[in-house]
Amino acid sequence: MATREYRPYPTRKDQKTRVLRTIALVLTVLITAVVIFIRTYKSQPQPPENGAQEKVPLTSILPAKPADTAPPAQRVLNPAVDTKPAPIPTPAPVPAPTAAPAAAEPAKPAAASPAKPVETVTTVQVPQDALAAANADAGQTSEKAKELIKQATALRDSGKIIPARDLLYEALNTTLSPSMRSAVKLELSNLAQRWLFSRDVFADDKLTANVLVQSGDLLQDIAKKQKVPYELLMEINGIARPELLQAGKKIKVVEGPFNVVVYKKSFTMDLYLQSKYIKTYRVGLGTVEHETPVGRWRVAKDGKLIKPTWTDPDTGKRYLGTDPDYPLGSRWIAIEGIDENTRNRTGFAIHGTKDPETIGTRSSRGCIRLYNGDAIEVYNLLYQGLSEVLIEE
């Protein structure tokens, strides 16, 4: 019979000893871990005390400034006029839109004749401040024009935007050299960003004003009274949708209408508020076989459309505004003739294009083409049945 080894029950003293040994082992492990952590932490770079940030030299984060580098010359006329002969591509078909207008703005037709300034255009280089050319350009510019520009520059630099603008308007009606005319127009375009296309209203400006919205007022009605599209008022006042107009608040309004003058020789289109120059767009025009007809036109009533359905008269293909190869671009603004040379002529319009490379060339069957972004802007400025379009050689 196997005997079993005798193991006496541990006494209370033995149990206490075992507990102490276990505690000692745990403490040893913890102390070792703390020592290892402290040594590792001390080996790392320490952050600055008291929350101070390390100073970094500006030269290490800013690009090096080239020595004696002159500012790049600006091209003028927003954009510049290209004096190279324009290529003559294959004639494009005359669009024939059939869609209903995107936003009807009923208005009674009325004559609104834009000024017909003397226009001599060329490609020139001007300094970053266009009006600085006044002192250097003594060629064909009259002494009266130089004095007006000098006064306008001083007023502009002192923050008197409207008086400076009005003197530059006056200067445009005097004798100016081609480069000086371009410089004055460029400066007027820059000033328009401040007094026209912003929410600011200057106290001495007779072309813009603040009006208090009354209960029941509609943005379309306010715009109609001012002879401008409601889209313009939405843009300059930051109104997302016409129905969000709030009674009791002031909004900026513009005293219209806008008009445009197209110069075929330079492929440019000047925008006017009433008869005051605002800016210039680059355009594409009709081919030699399908010349854009000179004369006086008016934006047709109900003639403003957004991507209307169109049928190619040469191929019979029907295009929808959603088609990827839709040719009319972003907007269509139909024009109707109002003088002896243009009356009863149909099918002409200002519109966008799917071929931006044709801007600045003879490429259409007589229509006036714009870059799509410019077409949207012009669409939001010209008023149906009222804004005039003057086309000159």
Secondary structure, DSSP 8 states (H G I E B T S, - for coil): -----------HHHHHHHHHHHHHHHHHHHHHHHHHHHHHHHTS----GGG------GGGTS----TT-----EE-SSS----S------------B-S--SS---------------------EE-SSGGGGGTT--SS--HHHHHHHHHHHHHHHTT-HHHHHHHHHHHHTS---HHHHHHHHHHHHHHHHHHTSSS---TT-SSEEEEE--TT--HHHHHHHHTS-HHHHHHHHT-SSGGG--TT-EEEEE---EEEEEETTTTEEEEEETTEEEEEEE-BEE-STT----EEEEEEEEEEESS--EE-TTT--EE-TTSTT-SS-S-EEEEEE-STTTTT--S-EEE--S-GGGTTSEEESS-EE--HHHHHHHHTTS-TTT-EEEEE-
